Amino acid sequence: MTRIVTFCAGVLLLGASVSRAASADVADAAMRGDREAVRAAIARRADVNLPQVDGTTALHWAVDRDDVEMADLLLRAGARVTERTREGVMPLQLAAINGSASMIDRLLKAGADPNTSLTPAGDSALMMAARTGAAGALRVLMEAGANVNAKESWGGTTALMWAVSEGHTEAATLLLGAGADVNARSNYVAAANGRGFEGRTPVGNRADPKVEEFASGRRTPLLLDATQSGVAGAD
């Protein structure tokens, strides 16, 4: 009897494994960049939202590859733009990092929120696109209502601060034209809480006027620009 129960349990586990493997067929095909396999899976009505073991869906892979044709196939088949991996990554985050205006446009039209928090600190797609200097992506996001003055909670940085600190003049100009605040200040970050230290949150305001050597933060976009210019000039 024990052997029968053990055998049945083994069959069930095997069946579950096979089912799980089959369920990720669309995501696996997208990971390989195999559009025909994705089309075939959609034709047999496979669930395009079933993820791989780490939560990555077919749409994540299409966006990561900036494969607009594949993304269109998946979106028409019902791929959800709000799915997150186990690490919390959404398709919009990948598109913003890539700076892909066409992909961002498709995701927004499919229901993605331009102001959604893409990281635990609240980084937005606009901030990420500004960091890459992708002017086209910024235009698409702002036209969709992205907040140009949103701040992430860890360092208090805005999209304009990212654009300026990375030296992206066109991106900064676009953000300024859309009303980005040139007087916004980043959070005060004590030297002991430098940005390399995880899990330690800086304070938004500091009453103590004493200057701490090597501390960072409380910088406006103009100060960031001056700092970067100074560094560039030193080189």
MARZAVO-433594 format. One line per 4 residues: their letters; for each residue x, y, z of N, C-alpha, C, O. Coordinates in steps of 0.001 Angstrom, whole numbers, plus 500000, padded with zeros to 6 digits. Example, Ala and Ser with C-alpha at 12.3 -4.5 7.8 and 13.67 -1.06 7.14 Angstrom:
% residues 2
as) 513190/494310/507800/512300/495500/507800/513200/496700/507800/514236/496681/508465 ~ 512850/497750/507080/513670/498940/507140/512900/500030/507870/513409/501138/508039
This chain:
% residues 235
mtri) 500846/498797/500000/500000/500000/500000/500884/501257/500000/500619/502218/499278 ~ 501939/501227/500826/502840/502371/500908/503488/502646/499568/503650/503794/499154 ~ 503866/501535/498884/504506/501688/497575/503547/502323/496577/503957/503137/495750 ~ 502266/501952/496654/501259/502513/495741/501083/504003/495986/501009/504794/495046
vtfc) 501014/504387/497292/500857/505796/497643/502064/506590/497163/501928/507680/496607 ~ 503264/506019/497390/504496/506698/496966/504525/506873/495458/504909/507926/494950 ~ 504113/505824/494744/504089/505880/493284/503111/506949/492804/503420/507732/491906 ~ 501927/506971/493415/500913/507968/493026/501401/509384/493285/501181/510289/492479
agvl) 502077/509567/494440/502595/510887/494777/503644/511302/493756/503708/512460/493344 ~ 504472/510326/493352/505501/510610/492352/504890/511012/491033/505372/511937/490379 ~ 503828/510326/490630/503148/510657/489379/502553/512054/489439/502616/512811/488470 ~ 501969/512390/490596/501373/513711/490752/502428/514806/490661/502217/515842/490031
llga) 503584/514552/491311/504662/515530/491260/505202/515675/489849/505497/516782/489399 ~ 505331/514556/489153/505800/514582/487782/504812/515338/486909/505191/516144/486060 ~ 503525/515056/487142/502494/515745/486366/502511/517235/486611/502316/518032/485694 ~ 502750/517612/487879/502803/519032/488212/503993/519694/487538/503899/520819/487046
svsr) 505132/518969/487521/506332/519515/486894/506133/519700/485400/506509/520725/484833 ~ 505530/518684/484761/505274/518762/483326/504306/519890/483026/504483/520647/482071 ~ 503258/519991/483878/502268/521057/483683/502920/522428/483811/502640/523346/483040 ~ 503807/522542/484820/504478/523820/485043/505379/524162/483856/505420/525304/483398
aasa) 506094/523157/483374/506992/523383/482251/506214/523821/481024/506622/524724/480294 ~ 505066/523150/480812/504251/523483/479646/503639/524870/479785/503452/525583/478799 ~ 503329/525243/481034/502656/526518/481250/503537/527702/480883/503033/528772/480545 ~ 504861/527514/480949/505776/528607/480661/506246/528598/479212/507204/529290/478868
dvad) 505582/527824/478363/506001/527706/476966/506089/529062/476262/507040/529328/475528 ~ 505099/529908/476490/505078/531206/475805/506239/532070/476286/506933/532698/475486 ~ 506441/532093/477606/507541/532879/478163/508886/532336/477690/509802/533102/477388 ~ 508997/531016/477627/510253/530404/477165/510537/530774/475708/511670/531079/475338
aamr) 509484/530741/474894/509643/531090/473477/510038/532556/473330/510878/532903/472500 ~ 509421/533412/474149/509750/534843/474102/511187/535068/474561/511892/535921/474021 ~ 511612/534306/475549/512990/534420/476036/513982/534087/474920/515046/534697/474820 ~ 513623/533124/474095/514491/532739/472970/514375/533709/471798/515172/533656/470861
gdre) 513385/534590/471853/513153/535495/470734/512473/534810/469563/512581/535273/468427 ~ 511771/533709/469824/511148/532890/468786/509699/533348/468548/508770/532857/469190 ~ 509529/534275/467635/508196/534809/467376/507230/533746/466857/506056/533735/467227 ~ 507727/532854/466000/506847/531834/465437/506313/530904/466521/505152/530497/466482
avra) 507159/530575/467479/506709/529734/468586/505684/530470/469438/504736/529868/469941 ~ 505879/531765/469596/504910/532569/470343/503584/532601/469599/502525/532441/470207 ~ 503635/532806/468285/502410/532806/467478/501694/531461/467579/500473/531411/467724 ~ 502455/530378/467502/501860/529041/467565/501194/528815/468915/500108/528240/468991
aiar) 501852/529273/469984/501291/529104/471330/500002/529911/471481/499033/529447/472082 ~ 500004/531110/470932/498798/531947/470991/497672/531309/470182/496511/531343/470589 ~ 498025/530725/469026/497020/530083/468173/496346/528919/468877/495165/528655/468649 ~ 497083/528221/469730/496469/527106/470465/495923/527563/471824/495597/526759/472697
radv) 495840/528885/471958/495221/529532/473122/495973/529271/474421/495364/529093/475476 ~ 497262/529251/474339/498072/529137/475550/497935/530435/476349/497715/531502/475777 ~ 498066/530337/477659/497947/531505/478523/499240/532318/478436/500294/531872/478889 ~ 499150/533499/477857/500351/534313/477650/500853/534954/478940/501944/535523/478960
nlpq) 500079/534870/480006/500476/535499/481268/501116/534542/482261/501555/534962/483331 ~ 501173/533264/481919/501800/532317/482842/503310/532538/482825/503934/532522/481765 ~ 503895/532745/484015/505304/533124/484086/506271/531957/484236/505879/530820/484498 ~ 507521/532275/484062/508583/531337/484385/508737/531302/485903/508039/532025/486614
vdgt) 509637/530474/486396/509739/530257/487838/510046/531540/488612/509658/531662/489774 ~ 510733/532491/487990/511063/533738/488689/510027/534834/488462/510238/535987/488839 ~ 508910/534467/487846/507840/535440/487637/507923/536204/486332/507078/537056/486055 ~ 508933/535908/485528/509083/536612/484254/508083/536090/483228/508011/534885/482984
talh) 507321/536985/482633/506333/536597/481630/506895/536807/480223/507975/537367/480041 ~ 506140/536347/479252/506536/536537/477853/506662/538024/477528/507560/538436/476795 ~ 505752/538821/478082/505799/540264/477794/507068/540890/478364/507662/541765/477735 ~ 507485/540453/479540/508748/540942/480098/509893/540717/479107/510705/541608/478858
wavd) 509935/539504/478549/511020/539177/477626/510945/540005/476342/511963/540480/475839 ~ 509741/540170/475824/509576/540955/474597/510018/542402/474817/510684/542996/473969 ~ 509639/542953/475960/510002/544339/476272/511498/544456/476504/512139/545385/476013 ~ 512047/543519/477247/513480/543547/477523/514292/543510/476229/515319/544177/476108
rddv) 513819/542722/475269/514485/542625/473969/514135/543790/473046/514691/543913/471955 ~ 513223/544632/473481/512687/545723/472654/512133/545170/471340/512311/545762/470275 ~ 511463/544033/471439/510851/543387/470281/509397/543841/470207/508504/543209/470771 ~ 509181/544934/469509/507848/545543/469430/506849/544608/468758/505697/544529/469185
emad) 507270/543900/467717/506369/542986/467015/505877/541886/467946/504691/541554/467952 ~ 506782/541327/468724/506375/540289/469660/505477/540849/470754/504504/540210/471154 ~ 505803/542033/471233/504977/542666/472263/503555/542895/471746/502584/542683/472471 ~ 503442/543327/470497/502115/543521/469900/501328/542211/469879/500140/542194/470198
lllr) 501981/541127/469507/501333/539816/469482/500791/539460/470862/499648/539027/471007 ~ 501628/539652/471860/501262/539287/473228/500163/540179/473782/499242/539698/474442 ~ 500257/541470/473519/499243/542402/474020/497883/542121/473387/496855/542177/474061 ~ 497882/541820/472098/496615/541480/471436/496033/540191/472005/494819/539988/471988
agar) 496905/539325/472507/496450/538045/473070/496089/538170/474550/495725/537182/475188 ~ 496190/539371/475089/495768/539588/476472/496869/539655/477505/496597/539523/478699 ~ 498104/539856/477082/499207/539968/478046/498964/541169/478959/498604/542251/478496 ~ 499163/540966/480249/498911/542020/481223/500178/542848/481465/501257/542309/481713
vter) 500014/544162/481385/501158/545061/481550/501519/545293/483011/502559/545880/483309 ~ 500668/544836/483921/500897/545084/485352/501599/543926/486056/501832/543989/487263 ~ 501937/542870/485319/502599/541726/485944/503993/542114/486444/504706/542883/485799 ~ 504364/541573/487594/505690/541816/488166/506433/540494/488345/505820/539460/488608
treg) 507739/540536/488204/508560/539363/488494/508674/539235/490009/508151/540067/490750 ~ 509354/538198/490463/509546/538040/491909/510321/539203/492504/510178/539509/493688 ~ 511135/539847/491694/511899/540999/492157/511106/542292/492028/511602/543367/492368 ~ 509868/542188/491534/509011/543358/491429/509132/544143/490143/508617/545257/490047
vmpl) 509808/543580/489146/510026/544305/487892/508801/544221/486985/508264/543139/486749 ~ 508367/545372/486481/507249/545440/485548/507773/545702/484131/508873/546232/483972 ~ 507008/545341/483115/507433/545616/481737/507775/547084/481491/508724/547383/480767 ~ 507010/548002/482086/507253/549430/481866/508645/549831/482350/509289/550693/481752
qlaa) 509106/549209/483425/510434/549513/483936/511507/549138/482910/512451/549895/482686 ~ 511357/547993/482305/512320/547535/481305/512305/548448/480077/513353/548767/479514 ~ 511114/548857/479675/510998/549743/478512/511632/551101/478793/512259/551692/477913 ~ 511469/551599/480025/512041/552897/480394/513559/552827/480452/514247/553753/480021
ings) 514076/551733/480984/515527/551552/481051/516103/551477/479639/517179/552009/479368 ~ 515377/550814/478748/515813/550740/477347/515656/552077/476624/516287/552318/475594 ~ 514808/552938/477177/514544/554222/476530/513753/554075/475246/513895/554877/474322 ~ 512911/553038/475190/512167/552732/473969/510816/553440/473938/509876/553027/474618
asmi) 510724/554499/473153/509482/555271/473057/508342/554431/472498/507222/554486/473006 ~ 508621/553657/471457/507558/552856/470829/507028/551796/471775/505823/551547/471811 ~ 507911/551166/472542/507461/550147/473481/506676/550765/474632/505642/550238/475042 ~ 507168/551874/475143/506460/552569/476225/505071/552973/475762/504100/552828/476504
drll) 504973/553477/474545/503685/553894/473997/502695/552734/473974/501530/552895/474338 ~ 503160/551580/473550/502280/550401/473502/501826/549967/474885/500664/549613/475085 ~ 502740/549995/475830/502404/549588/477191/501406/550556/477823/500480/550138/478518 ~ 501597/551839/477579/500673/552835/478125/499281/552670/477523/498276/552750/478230
kaga) 499231/552438/476214/497937/552257/475557/497249/550965/476011/496030/550826/475907 ~ 498052/550030/476513/497491/548769/477002/497118/548845/478481/496669/547860/479066 ~ 497309/550030/479084/496855/550208/480457/497923/550468/481500/497598/550595/482680 ~ 499184/550552/481109/500239/550843/482083/500089/552267/482602/499725/553172/481851
dpnt) 500367/552461/483881/500254/553772/484517/501623/554470/484462/502598/553945/485000 ~ 501708/555634/483825/503002/556322/483713/503573/556762/485054/504766/557049/485156 ~ 502730/556817/486086/503177/557283/487397/503296/556169/488430/503472/556439/489618 ~ 503200/554930/487988/503299/553841/488946/504708/553745/489516/505680/554077/488838
sltp) 504818/553291/490760/506119/553113/491389/506750/551835/490851/506172/550754/490961 ~ 507929/551964/490276/508584/550816/489663/509652/550192/490553/510181/549124/490242 ~ 509966/550859/491658/510922/550316/492622/510370/550556/494023/509434/551340/494185 ~ 510927/549899/495040/510456/550135/496416/510590/551601/496836/509848/552064/497702
agds) 511525/552331/496235/511713/553741/496590/510817/554666/495780/510814/555877/496001 ~ 510061/554109/494847/509123/554930/494085/509673/555548/492823/509142/556551/492347 ~ 510729/554971/492268/511243/555481/490989/510182/555301/489908/509525/554262/489838 ~ 510021/556307/489076/509022/556257/488011/509685/555989/486665/510906/556066/486532
almm) 508870/555676/485683/509380/555445/484333/510049/556709/483802/511040/556627/483076 ~ 509515/557876/484157/510082/559138/483683/511501/559324/484229/512397/559767/483512 ~ 511690/558983/485493/513028/559100/486093/514013/558190/485376/515145/558586/485096 ~ 513580/556976/485083/514468/556012/484443/514787/556413/483010/515920/556265/482553
aart) 513790/556916/482313/514023/557374/480932/514920/558600/480915/515735/558768/480009 ~ 514767/559461/481923/515615/560652/482018/517055/560257/482273/517983/560906/481790 ~ 517234/559205/483025/518591/558740/483319/519289/558238/482051/520501/558390/481899 ~ 518520/557648/481156/519104/557173/479899/519210/558295/478865/519920/558167/477867
gaag) 518492/559402/479117/518515/560519/478173/517636/560305/476963/517827/560954/475935 ~ 516666/559398/477070/515804/559060/475933/514712/560108/475751/513664/560039/476393 ~ 514957/561065/474885/514017/562170/474684/512655/561688/474185/511618/562150/474662 ~ 512656/560763/473227/511392/560256/472699/510563/559580/473769/509346/559759/473828
alrv) 511218/558805/474611/510516/558124/475698/509927/559137/476677/508809/558964/477164 ~ 510682/560186/476956/510181/561223/477867/508936/561899/477295/507973/562160/478016 ~ 508969/562177/476003/507801/562815/475371/506555/561955/475509/505486/562447/475870 ~ 506698/560673/475221/505553/559749/475304/505014/559697/476725/503801/559730/476932
lmea) 505896/559618/477693/505470/559537/479093/504793/560831/479554/503777/560784/480248 ~ 505343/561968/479177/504749/563242/479591/503402/563470/478922/502478/564002/479537 ~ 503292/563069/477667/502009/563188/476975/500944/562318/477638/499751/562611/477560 ~ 501388/561252/478288/500459/560349/478975/500174/560793/480402/499425/560136/481125
ganv) 500774/561915/480809/500488/562459/482137/501496/562144/483217/501177/562242/484402 ~ 502715/561764/482839/503746/561485/483847/504061/562754/484636/504176/563834/484058 ~ 504199/562626/485933/504484/563751/486823/505968/564114/486728/506823/563335/487150 ~ 506275/565285/486178/507675/565674/485966/508383/566023/487266/509613/566059/487304
nake) 507634/566281/488328/508248/566668/489594/508164/565591/490677/508419/565863/491850 ~ 507810/564383/490284/507766/563282/491251/509169/563017/491770/510148/563163/491039 ~ 509262/562622/493048/510544/562287/493665/510513/560842/494150/509490/560346/494622 ~ 511657/560184/494021/511748/558879/494667/512080/559134/496137/512647/560174/496471
swgg) 511733/558197/497012/511793/558450/498446/513174/558261/499067/513425/558776/500156 ~ 514069/557542/498408/515368/557274/499040/516274/558499/498983/516717/559001/500016 ~ 516545/558972/497784/517433/560128/497655/516721/561416/497327/517338/562481/497289 ~ 515411/561328/497088/514648/562529/496772/514961/563108/495406/514795/564307/495184
ttal) 515416/562259/494485/515775/562756/493163/514576/562808/492232/513638/562019/492353 ~ 514625/563747/491306/513580/563917/490297/514131/563512/488931/515325/563251/488780 ~ 513255/563464/487961/513678/563146/486592/514675/564182/486083/515646/563834/485410 ~ 514437/565459/486405/515338/566518/485952/516730/566345/486561/517736/566550/485883
mwav) 516785/565972/487827/518082/565741/488475/518851/564634/487771/520063/564729/487580 ~ 518131/563581/487385/518788/562483/486671/519315/562952/485317/520451/562656/484947 ~ 518491/563677/484593/518896/564137/483266/520127/565032/483345/521056/564903/482547 ~ 520121/565937/484315/521236/566870/484470/522500/566150/484929/523581/566372/484383
segh) 522360/565286/485935/523542/564611/486478/524191/563689/485454/525396/563446/485515 ~ 523400/563173/484512/523944/562294/483476/524355/563059/482217/524847/562471/481255 ~ 524148/564375/482236/524583/565202/481113/523706/565122/479878/524184/565329/478763 ~ 522408/564821/480065/521498/564696/478927/520775/566027/478692/519700/566263/479243
teaa) 521364/566873/477885/520848/568227/477670/519448/568238/477064/518578/568968/477539 ~ 519220/567446/476030/517905/567442/475389/516822/566981/476349/515730/567548/476389 ~ 517132/565953/477118/516160/565442/478088/515851/566508/479139/514692/566719/479496 ~ 516889/567172/479628/516691/568226/480625/515850/569358/480055/514977/569887/480743
tlll) 516101/569734/478813/515354/570812/478164/513869/570447/478050/512995/571278/478296 ~ 513605/569215/477680/512217/568754/477576/511509/568819/478924/510366/569266/479013 ~ 512188/568374/479957/511600/568367/481297/511357/569783/481794/510329/570058/482412 ~ 512284/570670/481532/512109/572070/481925/510916/572684/481201/510137/573433/481791
gaga) 510783/572361/479930/509660/572869/479151/508321/572365/479647/507284/572990/479427 ~ 508356/571224/480322/507120/570638/480857/506863/571060/482301/505921/570586/482936 ~ 507713/571960/482815/507478/572488/484159/508270/571839/485271/507888/571953/486435 ~ 509354/571164/484957/510173/570548/485998/510747/571627/486916/511182/572680/486451
dvna) 510743/571362/488197/511154/572332/489215/512686/572392/489332/513323/571425/489748 ~ 513261/573536/488960/514726/573684/489037/515201/573919/490466/516396/573835/490748 ~ 514263/574214/491372/514634/574485/492760/514438/573292/493689/514708/573383/494886 ~ 513972/572185/493143/513791/570990/493973/515141/570533/494501/516147/570631/493799
rsny) 515172/570033/495733/516424/569574/496332/516342/568090/496665/515306/567582/497095 ~ 517449/567421/496456/517509/566007/496822/517612/565888/498341/517864/566879/499026 ~ 517421/564691/498863/517515/564477/500302/518949/564607/500785/519897/564398/500028 ~ 519094/564953/502054/520412/564986/502679/520842/563546/502949/520093/562774/503549
vaaa) 522020/563195/502517/522538/561848/502742/523854/561959/503487/524863/562375/502918 ~ 523846/561590/504749/525069/561685/505550/526139/560756/504992/525827/559755/504346 ~ 527401/561091/505243/528505/560290/504715/528393/558833/505148/528697/557925/504374 ~ 527958/558613/506380/527843/557243/506902/526756/556456/506201/526749/555225/506234
ngrg) 525834/557170/505564/524732/556511/504867/524908/556615/503365/523927/556662/502623 ~ 526144/556651/502916/526415/556814/501488/525597/555888/500628/525112/554861/501100 ~ 525439/556238/499380/524521/555528/498502/524889/554072/498282/524082/553303/497761 ~ 526098/553681/498670/526465/552284/498538/525924/551422/499665/526001/550195/499604
fegr) 525369/552068/500708/524867/551326/501858/523369/551114/501720/522596/552072/501725 ~ 522969/549871/501599/521553/549571/501426/520846/549537/502787/521460/549264/503819 ~ 519575/549815/502759/518771/549688/503959/518866/550871/504900/518332/550812/506008 ~ 519527/551942/504495/519625/553112/505353/519048/554311/504607/519566/554716/503566
tpvg) 517990/554861/505141/517262/555913/504433/517693/557299/504880/517732/557569/506081 ~ 518019/558188/503944/518420/559552/504302/517235/560369/504774/516080/560013/504538 ~ 517534/561462/505438/516494/562347/505959/516202/563428/504926/517113/563966/504297 ~ 514918/563739/504761/514536/564720/503761/515014/566125/504065/515337/566882/503150
nrad) 515065/566487/505355/515506/567823/505749/516478/567710/506917/516391/566780/507719 ~ 517391/568647/507005/518378/568631/508076/518402/570000/508730/518683/571006/508079 ~ 518098/570031/510047/518067/571293/510763/519472/571774/511103/519738/572976/511115 ~ 520372/570825/511381/521736/571170/511750/522478/571730/510535/522691/571010/509560
pkve) 522874/573001/510582/523527/573613/509412/524987/573195/509238/525612/573515/508227 ~ 525518/572490/510215/526923/572092/510137/527186/571246/508897/526447/570305/508604 ~ 528231/571587/508187/528572/570859/506969/529360/569612/507334/530321/569676/508101 ~ 528951/568486/506787/529671/567243/507036/530478/566877/505800/529931/566761/504703
efas) 531751/566701/505979/532622/566391/504845/532187/565087/504188/531880/564107/504867 ~ 532165/565088/502869/531816/563943/502049/530325/563624/502057/529899/562655/501429 ~ 529539/564415/502751/528103/564169/502708/527595/564578/501336/528219/565388/500650 ~ 526460/564015/500941/525883/564379/499654/524410/564688/499833/523843/564436/500897
grrt) 523791/565229/498803/522375/565531/498870/522111/567012/499059/523035/567825/499084 ~ 520818/567356/499193/520355/568738/499285/520814/569528/498073/521149/570707/498181 ~ 520828/568870/496910/521287/569524/495697/520133/569779/494739/519241/568948/494568 ~ 520179/570946/494123/519214/571284/493086/519788/570799/491750/520971/570470/491672
plll) 518964/570753/490701/519496/570389/489381/520670/571269/488957/521603/570789/488313 ~ 520628/572573/489319/521709/573479/488945/523015/573090/489636/524085/573130/489027 ~ 522920/572714/490906/524117/572297/491643/524669/570993/491084/525883/570795/491015 ~ 523763/570109/490686/524210/568851/490086/524943/569124/488781/525952/568487/488477
datq) 524429/570071/488020/525057/570413/486748/526448/571004/486985/527394/570695/486260 ~ 526558/571849/487997/527843/572468/488312/528843/571421/488766/530021/571482/488415 ~ 528365/570452/489555/529232/569389/490051/529739/568542/488898/530926/568225/488823 ~ 528832/568177/487999/529222/567358/486865/530180/568108/485939/531118/567521/485401
sgva) 529940/569398/485756/530798/570209/484906/532190/570293/485491/533191/570271/484774 ~ 532236/570393/486832/533525/570464/487495/534312/569182/487344/535526/569193/487137 ~ 533585/568059/487454/534232/566757/487298/534740/566590/485892/535856/566120/485673 ~ 533886/566990/484902/534268/566868/483504/535477/567738/483205/536372/567340/482460
gad) 535496/568937/483798/536609/569836/483548/537897/569311/484139/538976/569545/483596 ~ 537788/568587/485270/538969/568035/485911/539614/566964/485071/540825/566751/485139 ~ 538788/566273/484260/539319/565238/483396/540089/565866/482237/540620/565149/481389
